[in-house]
Amino acid sequence: MTQEIELKINQSAHGLKKECLSYGEVFAQSVAVIAPTTTPAANLGLIFASSGNGTWLSFLLGMIGLLFVAININQFARRSASPGSLYSYIVKGLGSTAGVMSAWGLILGYLFTGMSTLSGFAIFGESLLGHIGIHTHTLTLFALGTILAWYVGYKDIQLSAKMMLVLEGISVVSILLLGMIVWAHKGFAIDLSQLTLKGATPGGISLGIVLVVFGFSGFESSTSLGDEAKKPLKNIPKSLIQSTMWSGVFFMFMAYVEVLGFSGSSVDLGKTEEPLTFLANQAGVGLLGTLISIGALLSFFACTLACINPAARIVFMMARDGLFHNSLGKAHDSNLTPHTAIALCSLITFIVPSALNLFNIKPFEILGYTGTLCTYGFLVVYILVSIAAPIYLYRINKLRSTDILFSVLGVVFMMIPVLGTVGIPGSTLFPVPAAPYNTFPYLVLLYFVAGFGWLVIQKLRYPRMVKKMERSIDEIHARFQDETL
């Protein structure tokens, strides 16, 4: 009986674990989805191929653009918090239809990011195991990564947050150490070619921003911890700004060091899949390169876990609002986690890349395909929340001219990666992507059409659903009203 009373005290209004996460753990959620380790370890070469000596500038501009988006998100996050994340915010600003479309966008973004990092987990896992003579199938590593992520997410949100904080922390520190060693190996040189953007073009830097946004995407995932974060109206907005800024500084430093480290060598950074391993060997610290590969493996896993958690909480809230079966909107009696939604999201995260692999598509290709598709989901949501923010502020009589400016800047900056991923026929600055990437916009459009169709069906089945949804979100905002006065 005492245990039942204690569980009820610890439960939030939605049945999740109440206010259990410190700021560091909330911050870890956003950082883990950004997965800062994976960009210098695996993706930076692709950005360099477009941006050249302007790679660091692509990161700077991408960071600034996402800070504008973060400011728009924080117009909501400073006033209310719920597991519904940006879905709840956009319903409040633009209404139920836009809100539900944003929920579908977030599910696409988080799950396909998780699939991409699960592929990265398999790539690094196969490589590391191969060094010690162990050969395993890709599907085995897909299953291992998914099962571990499911179990930790199912068991305890605090366990998830602490694991993500430790894994990302170790990985980032080891990469920074290598960065300092490489820079020291180059005599702490000031690379004027980078600082003067020698050979870089505006078009190349713009295309680099497209990949940079993918590197930052998911920074807003801590908003899904509205019930579980301590002081959510303070800690969640703070986590969005700081995760973006610190990740941006880390990216720019490593971009500078890696471009400098490869200068003068016969190896092209733009064509190297494991640049940090090469740099570690060049600096005579090959063992550190191996340790960083292990760190990257763990970082890919942490990101998969970090993606399943917010995706499950959005599915959980959508179910509670009548969009999915009721079972997906129930929390575990003792773990106080959205266990059914976590199981579903974990299963989808495993099935899609596994099915692609069965059609002889390699993990590296799966990483690229799913990583590109996830970007579409995030871009739709970032644009919608930037539009929703001033409308919401106008309705509560808090709108200032600077808020309109931040909204416009957020939308304009996000249009750069939109044009980069979709392409403009005949344009040399934003060319239409090669196959199969040129089909992805149509696949995403079909996905959103299906999501809209499902909303229409549910409205017809349950005519009061929209009013119930809006009333539920209004109640969440009302509970925090006293704190924001």
C-alpha positions as CSV (number, residue, x, y, z in Angstrom):
1,M,0.0,0.0,0.0
2,T,2.9,2.4,0.9
3,Q,4.5,1.6,-2.4
4,E,1.3,2.4,-4.3
5,I,1.1,5.8,-2.5
6,E,4.7,6.6,-3.3
7,L,4.2,5.7,-7.0
8,K,1.2,8.1,-7.2
9,I,3.3,10.9,-5.6
10,N,6.1,10.4,-8.1
11,Q,3.7,10.3,-11.1
12,S,3.0,13.3,-13.3
13,A,-0.4,14.1,-14.6
14,H,0.3,11.8,-17.5
15,G,1.6,8.9,-15.4
16,L,5.3,9.5,-16.2
17,K,8.0,9.9,-13.5
18,K,7.6,13.4,-12.1
19,E,10.4,16.0,-12.0
20,C,13.2,13.5,-11.7
21,L,15.8,14.8,-14.1
22,S,18.4,17.4,-13.2
23,Y,19.5,20.1,-15.6
24,G,22.6,18.0,-16.6
25,E,20.3,15.0,-17.5
26,V,17.9,17.3,-19.5
27,F,20.9,18.8,-21.3
28,A,22.2,15.3,-22.1
29,Q,19.0,14.4,-23.9
30,S,19.4,17.3,-26.4
31,V,23.2,16.6,-26.8
32,A,22.7,12.9,-27.3
33,V,20.3,13.4,-30.3
34,I,22.8,16.0,-31.7
35,A,25.4,13.3,-31.2
36,P,28.3,15.7,-31.5
37,T,30.9,12.8,-31.6
38,T,29.5,11.4,-34.9
39,T,30.0,14.6,-37.0
40,P,33.8,14.9,-36.6
41,A,34.1,11.1,-36.5
42,A,32.1,10.3,-39.6
43,N,30.3,13.2,-41.4
44,L,32.7,16.1,-41.4
45,G,34.4,15.0,-44.6
46,L,31.1,15.3,-46.5
47,I,30.7,18.9,-45.3
48,F,34.3,19.7,-46.3
49,A,33.6,18.3,-49.7
50,S,31.1,21.1,-50.2
51,S,32.5,23.9,-48.0
52,G,36.2,23.4,-48.2
53,N,38.1,26.0,-46.2
54,G,34.7,27.4,-45.2
55,T,33.7,24.3,-43.3
56,W,34.0,26.2,-40.0
57,L,31.8,29.0,-41.4
58,S,29.1,26.5,-42.4
59,F,29.0,25.3,-38.8
60,L,28.8,28.9,-37.5
61,L,26.0,29.9,-39.8
62,G,24.1,26.7,-39.1
63,M,24.4,27.2,-35.4
64,I,23.2,30.8,-35.7
65,G,20.2,29.7,-37.7
66,L,19.2,27.0,-35.2
67,L,19.6,29.5,-32.3
68,F,16.9,31.5,-34.0
69,V,14.7,28.4,-34.1
70,A,15.6,27.7,-30.4
71,I,14.5,31.2,-29.5
72,N,11.2,30.6,-31.2
73,I,10.7,27.3,-29.4
74,N,11.5,28.9,-26.1
75,Q,8.6,31.3,-26.4
76,F,6.6,28.2,-25.6
77,A,9.0,26.3,-23.5
78,R,9.3,29.2,-21.0
79,R,5.5,29.1,-20.5
80,S,4.6,25.4,-20.5
81,A,6.0,21.9,-20.7
82,S,4.7,18.5,-21.6
83,P,5.8,15.2,-23.2
84,G,4.1,16.4,-26.4
85,S,7.1,18.6,-27.2
86,L,6.7,20.9,-30.2
87,Y,3.5,19.1,-31.2
88,S,1.8,20.6,-28.2
89,Y,3.4,24.0,-28.8
90,I,2.3,24.2,-32.5
91,V,-1.2,23.1,-31.7
92,K,-1.3,26.1,-29.3
93,G,0.0,28.5,-32.0
94,L,-1.4,27.2,-35.3
95,G,-4.2,24.8,-34.4
96,S,-4.7,21.1,-34.3
97,T,-4.0,20.3,-38.0
98,A,-0.6,22.0,-38.1
99,G,0.1,20.5,-34.6
100,V,-0.6,17.0,-35.7
101,M,1.5,17.4,-38.9
102,S,4.3,18.6,-36.7
103,A,3.9,15.5,-34.6
104,W,4.2,13.3,-37.7
105,G,7.3,15.4,-38.6
106,L,8.9,14.8,-35.2
107,I,8.2,11.1,-35.3
108,L,9.8,10.9,-38.8
109,G,12.8,13.0,-37.6
110,Y,13.5,11.1,-34.4
111,L,12.9,7.5,-35.7
112,F,14.9,8.0,-38.9
113,T,17.7,9.7,-37.0
114,G,17.6,6.6,-34.7
115,M,17.8,4.3,-37.8
116,S,20.7,6.4,-39.1
117,T,22.7,6.1,-35.9
118,L,21.8,2.5,-35.5
119,S,23.5,2.0,-38.9
120,G,26.5,3.9,-37.6
121,F,26.5,1.6,-34.6
122,A,26.7,-1.4,-36.9
123,I,29.4,0.2,-39.1
124,F,31.7,0.9,-36.2
125,G,30.8,-2.3,-34.5
126,E,31.7,-4.4,-37.5
127,S,35.0,-2.5,-37.9
128,L,36.1,-2.8,-34.3
129,L,35.1,-6.5,-34.0
130,G,36.9,-7.1,-37.3
131,H,40.1,-5.8,-35.8
132,I,40.1,-8.7,-33.3
133,G,39.0,-11.3,-35.8
134,I,35.3,-11.4,-35.0
135,H,32.9,-11.2,-37.9
136,T,29.2,-10.8,-37.3
137,H,26.2,-10.0,-39.5
138,T,24.8,-6.4,-39.7
139,L,21.4,-7.6,-38.6
140,T,22.9,-8.9,-35.4
141,L,24.3,-5.5,-34.5
142,F,21.0,-3.9,-35.5
143,A,19.2,-6.2,-33.1
144,L,21.8,-5.7,-30.3
145,G,21.7,-1.9,-30.5
146,T,17.8,-1.8,-30.6
147,I,17.3,-4.3,-27.8
148,L,19.7,-2.4,-25.5
149,A,18.1,0.9,-26.3
150,W,14.6,-0.5,-25.8
151,Y,15.5,-1.9,-22.4
152,V,17.1,1.2,-21.1
153,G,14.2,3.4,-22.3
154,Y,11.6,1.0,-21.0
155,K,13.3,0.6,-17.6
156,D,14.0,4.2,-16.4
157,I,14.3,7.7,-17.9
158,Q,16.9,8.6,-15.3
159,L,19.0,5.6,-16.3
160,S,18.6,6.7,-20.0
161,A,19.7,10.2,-19.2
162,K,22.7,9.3,-17.1
163,M,23.9,6.7,-19.6
164,M,23.6,9.3,-22.4
165,L,25.4,11.9,-20.4
166,V,28.3,9.6,-19.6
167,L,28.7,8.1,-23.1
168,E,28.6,11.4,-24.9
169,G,30.8,13.0,-22.2
170,I,33.6,10.4,-22.6
171,S,33.4,10.5,-26.4
172,V,33.5,14.3,-26.6
173,V,36.4,14.6,-24.2
174,S,38.5,12.0,-26.1
175,I,37.9,13.8,-29.4
176,L,38.8,17.1,-27.9
177,L,42.0,15.5,-26.6
178,L,42.8,14.2,-30.1
179,G,42.0,17.6,-31.5
180,M,44.5,19.3,-29.2
181,I,47.2,16.7,-30.0
182,V,46.7,17.2,-33.7
183,W,46.8,20.9,-33.4
184,A,50.0,20.6,-31.2
185,H,51.5,18.3,-33.9
186,K,50.9,21.1,-36.4
187,G,52.7,23.5,-34.0
188,F,49.4,25.2,-33.0
189,A,49.4,26.8,-36.5
190,I,47.0,29.6,-37.5
191,D,45.6,28.4,-40.8
192,L,45.1,31.5,-42.9
193,S,43.6,29.5,-45.7
194,Q,40.7,28.7,-43.5
195,L,40.4,32.1,-41.9
196,T,40.4,33.8,-45.3
197,L,38.1,31.2,-46.8
198,K,40.6,30.4,-49.5
199,G,38.9,28.6,-52.4
200,A,35.5,28.5,-50.6
201,T,32.4,29.7,-52.5
202,P,29.1,31.0,-51.2
203,G,27.3,28.1,-52.9
204,G,29.6,25.5,-51.3
205,I,29.2,27.0,-47.9
206,S,25.4,27.1,-48.4
207,L,25.4,23.4,-49.4
208,G,27.5,22.6,-46.3
209,I,24.8,24.2,-44.1
210,V,22.4,21.5,-45.3
211,L,24.6,18.8,-43.7
212,V,25.3,21.0,-40.7
213,V,21.6,21.2,-39.9
214,F,21.4,17.5,-40.0
215,G,24.3,17.5,-37.5
216,F,22.4,19.7,-35.1
217,S,18.9,18.3,-35.7
218,G,17.2,17.0,-32.6
219,F,18.6,19.7,-30.3
220,E,15.0,20.4,-29.3
221,S,14.4,16.8,-28.0
222,S,14.6,17.8,-24.3
223,T,11.2,19.5,-24.7
224,S,9.7,16.0,-24.6
225,L,10.8,15.8,-21.0
226,G,8.2,18.3,-19.8
227,D,6.9,16.0,-17.1
228,E,10.2,14.5,-16.1
229,A,12.5,17.5,-15.9
230,K,13.0,19.4,-12.7
231,K,12.2,23.1,-13.1
232,P,11.1,22.5,-16.7
233,L,10.3,26.1,-17.6
234,K,13.9,27.0,-16.7
235,N,15.9,23.9,-17.5
236,I,14.4,23.0,-20.9
237,P,14.8,26.4,-22.5
238,K,18.4,26.6,-21.1
239,S,19.2,23.2,-22.5
240,L,18.1,24.2,-26.0
241,I,20.3,27.2,-26.2
242,Q,23.3,25.7,-24.5
243,S,23.3,22.3,-26.4
244,T,23.2,24.3,-29.7
245,M,26.0,26.7,-28.6
246,W,28.4,24.2,-27.1
247,S,27.9,21.7,-29.9
248,G,28.5,24.5,-32.4
249,V,31.8,25.6,-30.7
250,F,32.9,21.9,-30.6
251,F,32.0,21.4,-34.3
252,M,33.9,24.6,-35.4
253,F,37.0,23.7,-33.4
254,M,37.1,20.2,-34.8
255,A,36.4,21.4,-38.3
256,Y,39.4,23.8,-38.0
257,V,41.6,21.1,-36.6
258,E,40.6,18.3,-39.1
259,V,41.0,20.6,-42.1
260,L,44.4,21.7,-40.8
261,G,45.4,18.1,-40.0
262,F,44.7,16.9,-43.5
263,S,46.4,19.9,-45.2
264,G,49.6,18.8,-46.8
265,S,48.8,15.1,-46.8
266,S,48.0,12.9,-49.8
267,V,44.7,11.9,-48.3
268,D,41.5,13.9,-49.1
269,L,39.4,14.7,-46.1
270,G,36.3,14.8,-48.3
271,K,36.7,11.1,-49.2
272,T,37.7,9.7,-45.8
273,E,35.2,7.7,-43.8
274,E,37.2,7.6,-40.6
275,P,39.1,10.9,-40.5
276,L,39.9,10.8,-36.8
277,T,41.6,7.4,-37.1
278,F,43.8,8.8,-39.9
279,L,44.7,11.9,-37.8
280,A,45.5,9.8,-34.7
281,N,47.9,7.7,-36.7
282,Q,49.5,10.8,-38.3
283,A,50.0,12.2,-34.8
284,G,51.5,9.0,-33.5
285,V,48.6,8.2,-31.1
286,G,46.9,5.4,-33.0
287,L,45.6,3.9,-29.8
288,L,43.6,7.0,-29.1
289,G,42.1,6.7,-32.6
290,T,40.9,3.2,-31.6
291,L,39.5,4.5,-28.3
292,I,37.7,7.3,-30.3
293,S,36.2,4.7,-32.6
294,I,34.9,2.9,-29.5
295,G,33.5,6.3,-28.3
296,A,31.8,6.8,-31.6
297,L,30.2,3.4,-31.4
298,L,28.9,4.3,-27.9
299,S,27.8,7.7,-29.2
300,F,25.8,6.2,-32.1
301,F,24.1,3.9,-29.5
302,A,23.4,6.8,-27.2
303,C,21.8,8.8,-30.1
304,T,19.6,5.8,-31.0
305,L,18.4,5.6,-27.4
306,A,18.0,9.4,-27.3
307,C,15.8,9.3,-30.4
308,I,13.5,6.5,-29.2
309,N,12.8,8.4,-26.0
310,P,11.2,11.6,-27.4
311,A,9.6,9.7,-30.3
312,A,7.8,7.5,-27.8
313,R,6.7,10.4,-25.7
314,I,5.1,12.1,-28.7
315,V,3.4,8.9,-29.7
316,F,2.3,8.6,-26.1
317,M,0.7,12.1,-26.1
318,M,-0.9,11.6,-29.5
319,A,-2.5,8.4,-28.2
320,R,-3.8,10.3,-25.1
321,D,-5.3,12.9,-27.5
322,G,-7.1,10.2,-29.5
323,L,-4.9,9.9,-32.5
324,F,-3.6,6.3,-31.7
325,H,-4.9,3.3,-29.8
326,N,-5.3,3.9,-26.0
327,S,-2.6,1.3,-25.1
328,L,0.1,3.6,-26.6
329,G,-1.0,6.3,-24.1
330,K,-0.4,4.3,-21.0
331,A,2.6,4.5,-18.7
332,H,4.2,1.5,-17.0
333,D,2.8,1.0,-13.5
334,S,6.2,0.9,-11.7
335,N,8.8,2.2,-14.2
336,L,6.6,5.2,-15.0
337,T,7.8,5.2,-18.7
338,P,5.6,5.1,-21.9
339,H,6.6,1.4,-22.3
340,T,4.2,0.4,-25.1
341,A,5.2,3.5,-27.2
342,I,8.9,2.8,-26.5
343,A,8.4,-0.8,-27.7
344,L,6.7,0.3,-30.9
345,C,9.3,3.0,-31.7
346,S,12.1,0.5,-31.0
347,L,10.5,-2.1,-33.3
348,I,10.2,0.4,-36.2
349,T,13.7,1.6,-35.6
350,F,14.9,-2.0,-36.1
351,I,12.6,-3.1,-38.9
352,V,13.2,-0.4,-41.5
353,P,17.1,-0.6,-41.7
354,S,16.9,-4.3,-41.4
355,A,14.5,-4.6,-44.3
356,L,16.8,-2.3,-46.4
357,N,19.8,-4.5,-45.5
358,L,18.0,-7.6,-46.6
359,F,17.8,-6.0,-50.0
360,N,21.6,-5.8,-50.0
361,I,21.8,-2.1,-49.1
362,K,24.9,-1.5,-47.1
363,P,24.8,0.1,-43.6
364,F,26.7,3.2,-44.9
365,E,24.1,3.8,-47.6
366,I,21.3,3.2,-45.1
367,L,22.9,5.8,-42.8
368,G,22.8,8.3,-45.7
369,Y,19.3,7.5,-46.8
370,T,17.7,7.6,-43.3
371,G,19.8,10.6,-42.3
372,T,18.5,12.6,-45.2
373,L,14.9,11.5,-44.7
374,C,15.0,12.5,-41.0
375,T,16.1,16.0,-42.0
376,Y,12.8,16.6,-43.8
377,G,10.8,15.9,-40.7
378,F,12.8,18.3,-38.5
379,L,12.8,21.1,-41.1
380,V,9.0,21.0,-41.4
381,V,8.7,21.3,-37.6
382,Y,11.3,24.0,-37.2
383,I,9.5,26.1,-39.8
384,L,6.1,25.5,-38.3
385,V,7.2,26.4,-34.7
386,S,9.0,29.6,-36.0
387,I,5.7,30.6,-37.6
388,A,3.6,29.6,-34.6
389,A,5.7,31.6,-32.0
390,P,4.6,35.2,-32.9
391,I,1.0,34.1,-33.5
392,Y,1.0,32.5,-30.0
393,L,2.6,35.6,-28.5
394,Y,0.1,37.9,-30.2
395,R,-2.8,35.8,-28.7
396,I,-1.4,36.2,-25.2
397,N,-0.6,39.9,-25.7
398,K,3.2,39.4,-25.4
399,L,4.3,40.0,-29.0
400,R,7.2,42.3,-29.6
401,S,8.8,43.4,-32.9
402,T,12.0,41.4,-32.1
403,D,9.8,38.3,-31.8
404,I,8.6,38.8,-35.4
405,L,12.2,39.3,-36.5
406,F,13.4,36.0,-34.8
407,S,10.4,34.2,-36.5
408,V,11.4,35.5,-39.9
409,L,15.0,34.7,-39.4
410,G,14.2,31.2,-38.2
411,V,12.1,30.5,-41.3
412,V,14.6,32.1,-43.7
413,F,17.6,30.1,-42.3
414,M,15.6,26.9,-42.5
415,M,14.8,27.5,-46.1
416,I,18.5,27.1,-47.0
417,P,18.6,23.4,-46.1
418,V,15.1,22.9,-47.6
419,L,16.3,24.2,-50.9
420,G,19.5,22.1,-50.5
421,T,17.7,18.9,-49.9
422,V,14.9,19.4,-52.5
423,G,16.9,21.3,-55.1
424,I,15.9,23.7,-57.8
425,P,15.7,22.4,-61.4
426,G,18.5,24.0,-63.5
427,S,20.2,25.7,-60.5
428,T,23.9,25.3,-60.0
429,L,23.7,26.6,-56.4
430,F,21.0,24.2,-55.3
431,P,20.9,21.4,-57.9
432,V,18.3,18.6,-57.7
433,P,19.9,15.7,-55.8
434,A,21.0,12.5,-57.7
435,A,18.9,9.3,-57.5
436,P,17.6,8.0,-55.2
437,Y,17.8,11.2,-53.1
438,N,15.7,13.0,-55.7
439,T,12.7,10.8,-54.9
440,F,12.8,11.5,-51.1
441,P,10.8,14.7,-51.2
442,Y,7.9,12.8,-52.8
443,L,8.2,10.0,-50.3
444,V,8.0,12.5,-47.5
445,L,5.1,14.3,-49.1
446,L,3.2,10.9,-49.3
447,Y,4.1,10.3,-45.6
448,F,2.5,13.7,-44.6
449,V,-0.5,13.1,-46.9
450,A,-1.0,9.8,-45.1
451,G,-0.7,11.5,-41.7
452,F,-3.2,14.1,-42.7
453,G,-5.6,11.4,-44.0
454,W,-5.3,9.6,-40.7
455,L,-6.2,12.8,-38.8
456,V,-9.3,13.2,-41.0
457,I,-10.3,9.6,-40.4
458,Q,-9.9,10.0,-36.6
459,K,-11.9,13.3,-36.7
460,L,-14.8,11.5,-38.4
461,R,-14.6,8.6,-36.0
462,Y,-14.3,10.8,-32.9
463,P,-15.9,14.3,-33.6
464,R,-14.9,15.6,-30.2
465,M,-11.3,14.6,-30.6
466,V,-9.9,18.0,-31.6
467,K,-11.7,19.8,-28.8
468,K,-10.4,17.3,-26.3
469,M,-6.9,17.7,-27.7
470,E,-7.0,21.5,-27.5
471,R,-8.6,21.4,-24.0
472,S,-5.9,19.0,-22.8
473,I,-3.1,21.3,-24.1
474,D,-4.9,24.4,-22.7
475,E,-4.9,22.7,-19.3
476,I,-1.2,22.0,-19.5
477,H,-0.5,25.7,-20.2
478,A,-2.9,26.7,-17.4
479,R,-1.0,24.6,-14.8
480,F,2.1,26.6,-15.5
481,Q,0.5,30.0,-15.7
482,D,1.3,31.0,-12.1
483,E,5.0,30.3,-12.7
484,T,5.2,32.6,-15.7
485,L,3.5,35.6,-14.2
